[in-house]
């Protein structure tokens, strides 16, 4: 453990075995060793804390906390105990207790630099910026070192960032920080680059751009040396803020003369030229054009400057792409402005052709040209592609054979042409027969390209992988646009084949994940996602590919693991970010601290985080809560409350990477900004529905208190009546969210083929789950009325409840009817799948679970009434005591519910039998597109989907059996 390296205590030898046990994960032995040591040395506080760490790691949190508090109360000042307690409190996720620890230590040892430093870092972990400022200054007074002084300054900036009132930030915190730094500047005490960066940051936040520019250009700016062109970049940023376009232009021109391949400076150069043209700027009659030198202020000068860069590049030993791309960028800007000067730079088609001849062998050639294809007239696209193909060095084709590249360079050139062909939309205009012919050709080229990659390592990608991906994209078009079922099996086959040659190709894996999920097969996806080895932020940006389908495909255990996997990252974010902030303070990387805070906030407000958290809790209730008692326990353990909504709706951030799958589609078929907005709107509405459903479920146990009319005043005091008000209010919110969802779906939005996956909302409405679940929550309100007013005063409500029972059974039966049909079937020699049946079954199980929890609440309300009536009957010895109709309605309802659930279980058994009996060997894969090996792979792929369906059906069946057992216990 970290503490061991600091141990200078005589007890170090005694404590070392405990440290070793903890380091090796042998927590039980660490506890035993600590107990032995404490018998001999009762006052050895560190041994107690180390024992507490062992207890914490073996799941005995309460004992560990009690021991830790015992030692904390003694206010230890020995380094061993303090370090060990810090580790323990961090593992307990209680960093605020570390601050108390060091506050006490600093009071006892006020001159300790180390303790003051630890106190500052403890405040940093919990974001106590005001106390950080004070701790920093206290530390500077003890040990007058510059870093400590600037820790205090940075803490003022953090107070300004976190201040709710922006006015307070700019009138108090930032001016104070500025004065503190100016004091050091006047006393000539600025030593490090980080201190200059901090001064620049303050001036920038105060919008004192001229002063910030003076700092960078002055003596202090000479300290900005750690990053290449750090000074110039900061100057450029300030010139833009101050709209000093002449200086901006001159500086970017000067930097391009040094390095004509720096794209960011071309952008600034063009921006400034056109700003100067718009302002009709002219240079002064005498002297320099600007502080930074000569200025270009006309299109003629810009054209000439770019041509000079190209001439210069043609004479250099290393070919540079920047000048050639800058020429195309200038043409695009001139065309956009309607200028007539673009012809001076040449014909874009010819320039792109020349660019391809020069750089076509580079993999980046396609992405370079992709930006400028809109400069091509649509009528010239076919001619342009033919022109490019004409210069690709392919072997002379033998009769009936393809012309193939002889080396990797030729392969890269041809691959670039094929990608451009798809991008220009030429593959979208051809018919099915031609598409299959293109797929066949692409796969032959892929197979041939594998010869060039025989020496590649397993972690390296094959040179021809893109051929395979492009072939799959064509097949996906056929499947999703024309409904060709065979195409999806072929695409899976080609991707699985590609994966055998390129085991590390993330694109193959991502595409396989997407297609398997679209087919309703979750089982193969888990392993594929795991093999991607997603790191850190990727759990948020690409995790949606997995979690969107996790629960909806019936593999509850795998879904639970997937959600845990994602949540682990989000929960560790808070702790990890605190450590990054502390390191930034230690090493003076002050400009990174606001970035880390923003990063933490962005993750805390993540849409994906909110979705996974909500779905995980619903899933846990589904798997663990059978009857109202266990529902209450589950809700307590999750700290769920119907009144509390912890989702930051106003600040929700969509961090999904919707372009993670490579795409060569033309602009009109690609993901647009509009698609992103619509997808976010859809995801938010669906999250609202799911969150409100969860909160309504969590409100059920709070109503389970028998209430009588006489006690109604007491009831209001106890807050039970306010609980039903909460339920009714949430129900209104749910109705509003459902209406929003229906209005959204009326737009009938179609996302691109590989765009954002749609939510489960459409299925939720169309199969009747939504109506059924809403009816159940209205039933709760009616039952509560009976509970409050008694049976005698609620005849009308009883009738309404009886009708609700009948209506619910009809709705559940309709939902069951949507679950009928085969998941897999062979039709016309092709294997067809119906994943929507699986999604409907999952919705049925969820709706049935809510039905059970509501029915359990009904049971808890009606049972006491029946007992009371039976007692009256016995006392009066009358047979004339009539049982209210609600009892009969409820018993009939429960009986029907039992029958329906049994029928669904029988249907699921039938699905299992059909899936098991389906012999894929009998399926003739008669397709000339696939080789014999590939046909075997197709069978393997189909078996994976079949196996996944079987497991899903089994898990759904098991869960329904548990529900049936519980329904049988519902007898009032």
DRENKELUM-89818 format. One line per 10 residues: their letters; for each residue x, y, z of C-alpha. Coordinates in steps of 0.5 Angstrom, whole numbers, plus 500, padded with zeros to 3 digits. Each point is the difference from the previous one (the first is absolute). Layout:
N
A> X/Y/Z ~ ...
This chain:
972
XXXXXXXXXX> 500/500/500 ~ 502/507/499 ~ 501/502/507 ~ 505/495/501 ~ 505/504/496 ~ 499/506/505 ~ 501/496/506 ~ 505/502/505 ~ 497/498/506 ~ 504/495/505
XXXXXXXXXX> 493/496/499 ~ 502/499/493 ~ 503/493/501 ~ 493/498/504 ~ 495/503/495 ~ 504/497/493 ~ 497/493/500 ~ 493/503/501 ~ 502/505/494 ~ 502/494/496
XXXXXXXXXX> 494/496/501 ~ 496/506/498 ~ 504/501/494 ~ 499/492/498 ~ 493/500/501 ~ 500/496/506 ~ 495/504/504 ~ 498/495/505 ~ 508/498/502 ~ 501/508/500
XXXXXXXXXX> 494/500/506 ~ 503/495/504 ~ 507/503/499 ~ 497/506/503 ~ 496/497/505 ~ 506/497/503 ~ 504/506/500 ~ 495/504/503 ~ 500/495/506 ~ 507/502/501
XXXXXXXXXX> 499/507/498 ~ 493/503/502 ~ 502/507/498 ~ 503/498/493 ~ 495/504/496 ~ 502/499/493 ~ 499/492/502 ~ 493/502/501 ~ 499/504/494 ~ 504/494/496
XXXXXXXXXX> 495/495/503 ~ 494/505/498 ~ 503/500/493 ~ 500/492/500 ~ 493/500/503 ~ 497/505/494 ~ 503/495/495 ~ 497/494/503 ~ 493/504/499 ~ 499/502/508
XXXXXXXXXX> 499/507/499 ~ 497/502/506 ~ 505/497/505 ~ 506/503/495 ~ 496/507/501 ~ 500/499/508 ~ 507/498/500 ~ 502/506/496 ~ 496/505/504 ~ 503/498/506
XXXXXXXXXX> 507/501/498 ~ 497/507/496 ~ 497/502/507 ~ 508/500/503 ~ 502/505/495 ~ 506/496/498 ~ 506/504/497 ~ 505/494/498 ~ 501/499/493 ~ 498/493/500
XXXXXXXXXX> 493/501/503 ~ 499/506/495 ~ 502/496/494 ~ 496/494/502 ~ 494/504/502 ~ 500/504/493 ~ 500/493/496 ~ 494/497/504 ~ 496/506/499 ~ 501/501/493
XXXXXXXXXX> 498/492/499 ~ 494/502/504 ~ 499/506/495 ~ 500/504/506 ~ 505/505/498 ~ 497/506/505 ~ 502/496/506 ~ 507/501/498 ~ 500/507/500 ~ 498/500/507
XXXXXXXXXX> 506/495/502 ~ 505/505/497 ~ 496/506/503 ~ 501/497/507 ~ 508/498/498 ~ 501/508/498 ~ 497/502/506 ~ 505/496/504 ~ 506/501/496 ~ 499/507/497
XXXXXXXXXX> 507/500/497 ~ 500/494/496 ~ 500/501/492 ~ 498/493/499 ~ 494/500/504 ~ 498/507/497 ~ 501/497/493 ~ 496/494/501 ~ 494/504/503 ~ 500/504/493
XXXXXXXXXX> 500/494/496 ~ 494/497/505 ~ 496/507/498 ~ 502/499/493 ~ 497/493/500 ~ 493/503/503 ~ 500/506/496 ~ 501/505/506 ~ 503/506/496 ~ 499/505/505
XXXXXXXXXX> 504/496/505 ~ 505/498/495 ~ 501/507/499 ~ 501/501/507 ~ 504/494/501 ~ 505/502/494 ~ 501/507/504 ~ 501/496/506 ~ 505/496/497 ~ 504/506/496
XXXXXXXXXX> 501/503/507 ~ 503/494/503 ~ 504/499/494 ~ 501/505/495 ~ 500/496/494 ~ 497/503/493 ~ 496/494/499 ~ 496/500/506 ~ 498/507/499 ~ 498/499/493
XXXXXXXXXX> 496/494/503 ~ 496/505/504 ~ 499/504/493 ~ 497/494/496 ~ 495/499/506 ~ 498/507/499 ~ 499/499/493 ~ 496/493/501 ~ 496/504/505 ~ 498/505/494
XXXXXXXXXX> 498/494/496 ~ 496/496/505 ~ 496/507/502 ~ 493/500/498 ~ 500/508/499 ~ 505/501/494 ~ 500/508/502 ~ 503/497/507 ~ 505/496/496 ~ 502/506/496
XXXXXXXXXX> 500/506/505 ~ 503/496/506 ~ 503/493/499 ~ 504/502/494 ~ 502/507/501 ~ 503/497/507 ~ 504/495/496 ~ 502/505/495 ~ 503/505/506 ~ 503/494/503
XXXXXXXXXX> 504/498/494 ~ 502/507/498 ~ 503/501/507 ~ 505/494/498 ~ 501/503/493 ~ 502/507/504 ~ 504/497/505 ~ 504/496/494 ~ 498/493/503 ~ 497/497/494
XXXXXXXXXX> 504/493/499 ~ 497/495/496 ~ 496/499/494 ~ 494/498/504 ~ 499/507/503 ~ 500/503/494 ~ 495/496/497 ~ 496/501/506 ~ 500/508/499 ~ 498/499/493
XXXXXXXXXX> 494/495/502 ~ 498/506/505 ~ 500/505/495 ~ 497/496/495 ~ 494/499/504 ~ 500/507/502 ~ 499/502/493 ~ 506/504/500 ~ 503/498/494 ~ 505/505/498
XXXXXXXXXX> 503/499/507 ~ 501/493/499 ~ 503/501/493 ~ 505/505/503 ~ 502/495/505 ~ 501/494/495 ~ 504/505/495 ~ 504/503/506 ~ 505/498/505 ~ 496/495/503
XXXXXXXXXX> 498/496/494 ~ 507/498/499 ~ 499/495/505 ~ 494/496/496 ~ 505/495/497 ~ 497/493/502 ~ 495/500/494 ~ 502/501/492 ~ 498/507/498 ~ 496/501/507
XXXXXXXXXX> 502/507/500 ~ 497/501/492 ~ 494/496/501 ~ 498/504/507 ~ 502/507/496 ~ 495/497/494 ~ 495/499/505 ~ 500/507/503 ~ 500/503/493 ~ 494/496/498
XXXXXXXXXX> 496/503/506 ~ 503/507/499 ~ 498/499/493 ~ 507/502/498 ~ 499/497/493 ~ 507/503/497 ~ 504/497/506 ~ 496/494/499 ~ 502/499/493 ~ 507/503/500
XXXXXXXXXX> 501/495/506 ~ 497/494/496 ~ 504/502/494 ~ 506/500/504 ~ 499/493/503 ~ 498/497/493 ~ 507/502/497 ~ 503/496/506 ~ 496/494/499 ~ 495/500/494
XXXXXXXXXX> 497/493/502 ~ 496/503/507 ~ 493/500/498 ~ 497/504/506 ~ 504/506/497 ~ 498/500/493 ~ 493/500/503 ~ 502/506/504 ~ 503/503/494 ~ 494/499/496
XXXXXXXXXX> 495/503/505 ~ 504/506/501 ~ 501/502/493 ~ 492/499/499 ~ 499/505/506 ~ 505/505/497 ~ 497/500/493 ~ 493/501/504 ~ 502/506/504 ~ 504/503/494
XXXXXXXXXX> 506/500/504 ~ 506/504/496 ~ 507/500/503 ~ 503/506/503 ~ 504/505/495 ~ 506/500/504 ~ 503/494/505 ~ 499/493/501 ~ 493/497/498 ~ 499/498/507
XXXXXXXXXX> 504/498/507 ~ 501/493/497 ~ 502/502/493 ~ 497/500/493 ~ 493/499/499 ~ 496/497/494 ~ 493/503/499 ~ 498/498/493 ~ 498/493/497 ~ 506/501/495
XXXXXXXXXX> 505/500/505 ~ 497/494/503 ~ 500/497/494 ~ 507/502/499 ~ 502/498/507 ~ 497/493/499 ~ 503/499/493 ~ 507/502/503 ~ 499/494/505 ~ 499/495/495
XXXXXXXXXX> 506/502/496 ~ 504/500/506 ~ 497/493/502 ~ 502/497/493 ~ 507/502/502 ~ 500/497/507 ~ 503/493/501 ~ 494/497/504 ~ 493/501/497 ~ 495/504/504
XXXXXXXXXX> 493/500/499 ~ 498/507/503 ~ 501/504/494 ~ 496/496/495 ~ 494/499/505 ~ 501/508/502 ~ 499/501/492 ~ 493/496/500 ~ 498/504/507 ~ 501/506/497
XXXXXXXXXX> 496/498/494 ~ 494/498/504 ~ 500/507/504 ~ 500/504/494 ~ 495/496/497 ~ 496/500/506 ~ 501/508/500 ~ 498/500/492 ~ 507/503/498 ~ 502/499/493
XXXXXXXXXX> 507/499/502 ~ 500/493/501 ~ 502/498/493 ~ 507/503/501 ~ 501/494/505 ~ 498/495/495 ~ 494/495/498 ~ 499/496/507 ~ 499/494/496 ~ 507/500/497
XXXXXXXXXX> 503/502/507 ~ 497/495/503 ~ 502/495/495 ~ 507/503/501 ~ 500/499/507 ~ 498/493/500 ~ 506/499/495 ~ 504/503/505 ~ 497/497/506 ~ 496/494/498
XXXXXXXXXX> 504/495/504 ~ 499/503/506 ~ 494/497/505 ~ 498/507/501 ~ 499/502/493 ~ 493/499/500 ~ 498/504/507 ~ 504/505/497 ~ 496/500/493 ~ 493/499/504
XXXXXXXXXX> 500/507/502 ~ 500/503/493 ~ 496/495/496 ~ 494/505/500 ~ 504/504/496 ~ 499/495/494 ~ 494/501/496 ~ 495/494/501 ~ 501/498/492 ~ 507/499/500
XXXXXXXXXX> 501/495/506 ~ 500/494/496 ~ 505/503/495 ~ 504/502/506 ~ 500/493/503 ~ 502/497/493 ~ 506/506/499 ~ 503/497/507 ~ 499/493/499 ~ 504/502/493
XXXXXXXXXX> 506/501/504 ~ 500/495/505 ~ 506/495/498 ~ 496/493/500 ~ 502/494/496 ~ 498/498/494 ~ 493/496/500 ~ 500/493/498 ~ 494/498/496 ~ 494/500/506
XXXXXXXXXX> 505/502/505 ~ 500/506/504 ~ 506/505/499 ~ 504/500/507 ~ 505/505/503 ~ 507/497/500 ~ 502/504/507 ~ 497/503/506 ~ 501/507/497 ~ 495/498/494
XXXXXXXXXX> 496/497/505 ~ 499/506/504 ~ 499/504/494 ~ 494/495/497 ~ 497/500/507 ~ 500/508/500 ~ 496/500/493 ~ 495/494/503 ~ 499/505/506 ~ 499/506/496
XXXXXXXXXX> 495/496/496 ~ 495/498/506 ~ 501/507/502 ~ 498/503/493 ~ 494/496/501 ~ 501/496/494 ~ 499/493/503 ~ 493/502/503 ~ 497/501/493 ~ 502/493/497
XXXXXXXXXX> 495/494/501 ~ 500/494/504 ~ 504/496/495 ~ 505/505/499 ~ 501/501/507 ~ 501/492/501 ~ 505/501/494 ~ 504/506/504 ~ 500/496/507 ~ 503/494/496
XXXXXXXXXX> 505/504/497 ~ 502/504/507 ~ 501/493/503 ~ 504/497/495 ~ 505/507/501 ~ 499/499/507 ~ 503/492/500 ~ 505/503/495 ~ 502/505/505 ~ 501/495/505
XXXXXXXXXX> 507/498/497 ~ 503/507/501 ~ 499/499/508 ~ 502/493/501 ~ 506/503/504 ~ 495/504/504 ~ 499/499/508 ~ 494/498/503 ~ 499/507/503 ~ 501/503/493
XXXXXXXXXX> 494/501/495 ~ 501/497/493 ~ 501/505/494 ~ 493/498/496 ~ 496/500/506 ~ 496/506/498 ~ 498/496/493 ~ 496/495/505 ~ 497/506/504 ~ 497/503/493
XXXXXXXXXX> 498/493/498 ~ 496/500/507 ~ 497/507/499 ~ 497/498/493 ~ 497/493/503 ~ 497/504/506 ~ 497/505/495 ~ 497/494/496 ~ 497/497/507 ~ 497/507/503
XXXXXXXXXX> 498/503/494 ~ 498/494/496 ~ 498/495/505 ~ 505/495/497 ~ 501/495/506 ~ 505/496/497 ~ 505/507/500 ~ 500/500/508 ~ 503/493/500 ~ 505/502/495
XXXXXXXXXX> 502/506/503 ~ 501/497/507 ~ 504/494/496 ~ 504/505/497 ~ 502/504/507 ~ 501/493/504 ~ 505/498/494 ~ 503/507/500 ~ 501/499/508 ~ 504/494/499
XXXXXXXXXX> 505/504/496 ~ 500/506/504 ~ 498/498/507 ~ 501/507/502 ~ 496/504/495 ~ 495/504/504 ~ 496/502/494 ~ 498/493/499 ~ 498/499/507 ~ 496/506/501
XXXXXXXXXX> 496/498/494 ~ 499/493/502 ~ 498/503/507 ~ 495/504/496 ~ 497/495/495 ~ 500/494/506 ~ 496/505/504 ~ 495/502/494 ~ 499/493/499 ~ 498/499/508
XXXXXXXXXX> 506/496/501 ~ 504/502/507 ~ 504/494/501 ~ 505/501/495 ~ 501/508/502 ~ 502/499/507 ~ 507/497/498 ~ 501/505/494 ~ 499/506/504 ~ 505/497/505
XXXXXXXXXX> 505/499/495 ~ 500/507/498 ~ 503/501/507 ~ 496/507/500 ~ 504/505/504 ~ 498/505/505 ~ 496/506/496 ~ 498/495/495 ~ 495/496/505 ~ 496/507/499
XXXXXXXXXX> 501/501/493 ~ 499/493/497 ~ 497/496/506 ~ 493/502/497 ~ 501/495/494 ~ 500/494/506 ~ 495/503/505 ~ 495/502/495 ~ 498/493/499 ~ 502/497/507
XXXXXXXXXX> 494/499/503 ~ 495/500/494 ~ 503/494/497 ~ 498/495/506 ~ 507/498/503 ~ 499/503/507 ~ 507/498/503 ~ 504/502/494 ~ 496/507/500 ~ 501/501/508
XXXXXXXXXX> 508/499/499 ~ 500/505/494 ~ 496/505/504 ~ 505/499/506 ~ 506/500/495 ~ 498/507/498 ~ 498/503/507 ~ 507/498/502 ~ 503/505/496 ~ 495/505/502
XXXXXXXXXX> 500/499/507 ~ 508/500/500 ~ 500/507/496 ~ 499/504/506 ~ 506/497/504 ~ 504/500/494 ~ 499/507/498 ~ 502/502/507 ~ 507/497/499 ~ 501/503/493
XXXXXXXXXX> 498/507/503 ~ 505/498/506 ~ 506/498/495 ~ 498/507/496 ~ 501/504/506 ~ 507/496/502 ~ 503/501/493 ~ 497/507/499 ~ 496/498/494 ~ 495/505/502
XXXXXXXXXX> 496/501/493 ~ 498/493/501 ~ 496/500/506 ~ 494/504/497 ~ 500/495/495 ~ 500/494/505 ~ 495/503/504 ~ 496/501/493 ~ 501/493/498 ~ 498/497/507
XXXXXXXXXX> 493/504/499 ~ 499/498/493 ~ 501/493/502 ~ 495/501/506 ~ 495/503/495 ~ 501/495/495 ~ 493/497/497 ~ 503/493/499 ~ 502/500/508 ~ 493/502/502
XXXXXXXXXX> 497/495/495 ~ 504/494/503 ~ 499/502/507 ~ 492/500/499 ~ 500/494/496 ~ 505/496/505 ~ 495/502/505 ~ 494/497/496 ~ 504/494/499 ~ 502/499/507
XXXXXXXXXX> 492/501/502 ~ 498/495/494 ~ 505/495/502 ~ 500/500/508 ~ 493/503/502 ~ 495/495/500 ~ 495/502/505 ~ 498/507/503 ~ 505/498/506 ~ 506/498/496
XXXXXXXXXX> 498/506/496 ~ 500/505/506 ~ 507/497/502 ~ 503/501/493 ~ 498/507/499 ~ 503/502/507 ~ 506/496/498 ~ 501/505/494 ~ 498/506/504 ~ 494/501/495
XXXXXXXXXX> 495/506/502 ~ 494/502/495 ~ 501/507/502 ~ 507/500/498 ~ 502/501/493 ~ 508/500/500 ~ 500/501/492 ~ 503/507/498 ~ 495/501/494 ~ 502/507/499
XXXXXXXXXX> 507/498/499 ~ 500/493/497 ~ 506/499/495 ~ 500/495/494 ~ 507/498/500 ~ 498/494/495 ~ 505/499/494 ~ 495/499/495 ~ 506/500/495 ~ 503/494/503
XXXXXXXXXX> 499/496/494 ~ 503/501/494 ~ 496/503/494 ~ 501/502/493 ~ 493/502/499 ~ 498/506/496 ~ 498/506/504 ~ 493/499/498 ~ 500/493/503 ~ 505/502/506
XXXXXXXXXX> 498/502/507 ~ 499/507/501 ~ 499/505/505 ~ 493/500/500 ~ 500/492/501 ~ 504/501/506 ~ 495/505/503 ~ 494/496/499 ~ 504/494/503 ~ 502/504/506
XXXXXXXXXX> 492/502/500 ~ 498/493/499 ~ 505/497/506 ~ 498/505/505 ~ 492/499/499 ~ 502/492/501 ~ 504/502/506 ~ 494/504/503 ~ 495/494/499 ~ 505/495/503
XXXXXXXXXX> 502/505/506 ~ 493/501/502 ~ 498/493/499 ~ 506/498/505 ~ 497/506/505 ~ 493/498/499 ~ 502/493/502 ~ 505/502/506 ~ 493/504/503 ~ 496/493/500
XXXXXXXXXX> 503/498/507 ~ 499/507/503 ~ 493/499/499 ~ 499/493/504 ~ 498/503/506 ~ 492/498/502 ~ 497/506/501 ~ 493/501/503 ~ 495/506/499 ~ 500/502/508
XXXXXXXXXX> 508/501/499 ~ 500/504/494 ~ 502/506/504 ~ 506/496/503 ~ 501/497/493 ~ 502/507/497 ~ 505/501/506 ~ 503/494/498 ~ 501/502/493 ~ 496/494/497
XXXXXXXXXX> 495/504/496 ~ 506/505/498 ~ 503/493/497 ~ 494/499/496 ~ 500/507/497 ~ 507/499/498 ~ 498/493/496 ~ 494/504/497 ~ 505/506/498 ~ 505/495/497
XXXXXXXXXX> 495/497/496 ~ 498/506/497 ~ 507/501/498 ~ 500/493/497 ~ 494/502/496 ~ 503/506/498 ~ 507/497/498 ~ 496/494/496 ~ 496/506/496 ~ 507/503/498
XXXXXXXXXX> 502/493/498 ~ 494/499/496 ~ 501/507/497 ~ 507/498/498 ~ 499/493/497 ~ 495/503/496 ~ 505/504/496 ~ 502/493/497 ~ 508/501/501 ~ 505/496/496
XXXXXXXXXX> 507/500/502 ~ 505/498/495 ~ 502/493/500 ~ 506/500/505 ~ 497/507/503 ~ 498/500/508 ~ 496/494/502 ~ 493/501/501 ~ 497/500/507 ~ 495/494/503
XXXXXXXXXX> 495/505/500 ~ 496/499/493 ~ 499/492/503 ~ 498/503/507 ~ 494/503/496 ~ 498/496/495 ~ 500/493/504 ~ 496/503/505 ~ 505/500/506 ~ 499/507/501
XXXXXXXXXX> 492/500/501 ~ 501/494/504 ~ 505/503/505 ~ 496/507/500 ~ 494/496/502 ~ 503/497/506 ~ 502/506/503 ~ 493/503/499 ~ 498/494/504 ~ 505/501/506
XXXXXXXXXX> 496/507/500 ~ 493/497/501 ~ 502/494/505 ~ 503/506/504 ~ 493/503/500 ~ 497/494/502 ~ 506/499/506 ~ 498/507/502 ~ 493/501/500 ~ 498/492/502
XXXXXXXXXX> 496/496/496 ~ 493/503/501 ~ 501/507/498 ~ 504/497/493 ~ 495/496/496 ~ 501/504/494 ~ 507/500/501 ~ 500/492/501 ~ 496/500/493 ~ 505/504/497
XXXXXXXXXX> 506/495/503 ~ 496/494/497 ~ 500/503/493 ~ 507/501/501 ~ 501/493/501 ~ 497/498/494 ~ 503/505/496 ~ 507/498/502 ~ 499/493/499 ~ 498/502/493
XXXXXXXXXX> 506/504/499 ~ 504/495/502 ~ 497/495/496 ~ 501/505/494 ~ 507/500/502 ~ 501/493/500 ~ 497/499/493 ~ 506/505/498 ~ 505/495/502 ~ 497/494/496
XXXXXXXXXX> 504/498/494 ~ 507/496/499 ~ 506/504/501 ~ 504/496/495 ~ 497/497/494 ~ 502/497/493 ~ 496/503/494 ~ 502/499/493 ~ 507/497/502 ~ 502/506/504
XXXXXXXXXX> 500/501/507 ~ 496/506/503 ~ 500/503/507 ~ 494/503/504 ~ 504/504/505 ~ 494/504/502 ~ 497/494/503 ~ 505/500/505 ~ 500/507/502 ~ 492/499/501
XXXXXXXXXX> 501/495/504 ~ 505/504/504 ~ 495/505/501 ~ 495/495/502 ~ 504/498/506 ~ 501/507/502 ~ 493/502/500 ~ 498/493/503 ~ 505/502/506 ~ 497/507/501
XXXXXXXXXX> 493/496/500 ~ 502/496/505 ~ 503/505/505 ~ 494/504/499 ~ 495/494/501 ~ 504/499/506 ~ 499/507/503 ~ 492/498/498 ~ 501/494/504 ~ 503/503/506
XXXXXXXXXX> 494/505/500 ~ 494/496/499 ~ 503/494/504 ~ 498/504/507 ~ 493/502/498 ~ 499/493/498 ~ 502/497/507 ~ 496/506/503 ~ 494/498/497 ~ 501/493/501
XXXXXXXXXX> 500/501/508 ~ 494/504/499 ~ 496/494/497 ~ 503/496/506 ~ 498/505/505 ~ 493/501/497 ~ 499/493/498 ~ 497/503/494 ~ 500/497/493 ~ 497/506/497
XXXXXXXXXX> 507/504/501 ~ 501/501/492 ~ 507/500/498 ~ 502/506/495 ~ 501/499/493 ~ 507/502/500 ~ 502/494/503 ~ 497/495/495 ~ 503/505/495 ~ 507/499/503
XXXXXXXXXX> 500/493/500 ~ 497/499/493 ~ 506/505/498 ~ 505/496/504 ~ 497/493/497 ~ 500/503/493 ~ 507/503/501 ~ 503/493/502 ~ 497/497/494 ~ 503/505/495
XXXXXXXXXX> 507/499/503 ~ 499/493/499 ~ 498/501/493 ~ 506/504/499 ~ 505/495/503 ~ 497/495/496 ~ 501/504/494 ~ 508/501/502 ~ 501/493/501 ~ 497/499/493
XXXXXXXXXX> 505/505/497 ~ 506/497/503 ~ 497/493/497 ~ 500/503/493 ~ 507/504/501 ~ 503/493/502 ~ 497/496/495 ~ 502/505/494 ~ 505/497/496 ~ 505/504/497
XXXXXXXXXX> 503/495/496 ~ 494/499/496 ~ 501/507/498 ~ 503/501/493 ~ 504/506/499 ~ 500/500/493 ~ 504/506/498 ~ 506/501/495 ~ 502/506/504 ~ 503/495/506
XXXXXXXXXX> 505/495/500 ~ 500/494/503 ~ 503/502/506 ~ 496/506/501 ~ 494/496/499 ~ 502/496/507 ~ 501/507/503 ~ 493/502/498 ~ 497/494/503 ~ 505/502/507
XXXXXXXXXX> 497/507/500 ~ 493/497/499 ~ 501/495/506 ~ 502/506/504 ~ 494/504/499 ~ 496/493/501 ~ 504/499/507 ~ 499/507/502 ~ 492/500/499 ~ 500/493/504
XXXXXXXXXX> 503/503/506 ~ 496/506/499 ~ 494/496/500 ~ 502/496/506 ~ 502/506/504 ~ 493/503/499 ~ 496/494/501 ~ 504/499/507 ~ 498/507/502 ~ 493/499/498
XXXXXXXXXX> 500/493/504 ~ 502/504/506 ~ 494/505/499 ~ 495/494/499 ~ 502/498/507 ~ 499/506/503 ~ 493/501/497 ~ 498/494/503 ~ 501/503/507 ~ 495/506/499
XX> 494/497/503 ~ 497/505/505
